[in-house]
Amino acid sequence: MKILIVEDEAKISEYLRQGLSEAGFAVEVSRNGLDGHHLAMTQHYDLIILDVMLPDVGGWTILKSLRDAGRDIPVLFLTARDSIEDRVKGLELGADDYLVKPFAFAELLARVRTLLRRGVTKAAEPVLNALDLELDLMSRRVTRAGRRIAITAREFALLELLMRHHDEVLPRSLIASQVWDMNFDSDTNVIDVAIRRLRAKIDDAFEPKLIRTVRGMGYMLDTSGEG
Ligand code: CA
């Protein structure tokens, strides 16, 4: 497990480097924002510990660049300012957790371990969500509002496609090729029948309705809550 620390204060960065190395992590330290930004964007790390107040490129800029580039590596930020605004801003920009200086090393280590564990779990057990509908790709389990819904393999594939492209209109031809592996034949109503069965399971007993028919175009999983 490799951790990048971006922290300009020598005392803190050295304290972190030493502690995390002793805890068994491979640690790289950047003492300025410019190098930290470059490393974060180009190298692989399992976690980044990011100081907010850096003299050149600030922590928020680094965090924003990472998230804008779609890099979803866990980020724990350190802030000296014990202000609510700072914490809200960091979390809004996509940080996973924060610590207010000064902090105990044991506390930092506990946060680091939790974030790393969460990252692993996320990759191993992907779950798709749309409002209160949940699709667990590993256990093949579907629930809505916490209630288990029995579903066939074909319906599961259809629902997975709709959920992966929620709020996009999916033409019947696309659904046919992705779920049935066949070319769309306008004489067959297999898709409409499958959608009707799926609706009976995930929509009939619930509000709002998620599956929407877009006349003349196809179907859409609507997460606006207006269905
Ligand atoms: Ca600093």
Boltz pocket constraint, residues with backbone or C-beta under 6 A from the ligand:
constraints:
  - pocket:
      binder: B
      contacts: [[A, 7], [A, 8], [A, 9], [A, 51], [A, 52], [A, 53], [A, 54]]
      max_distance: 6.0
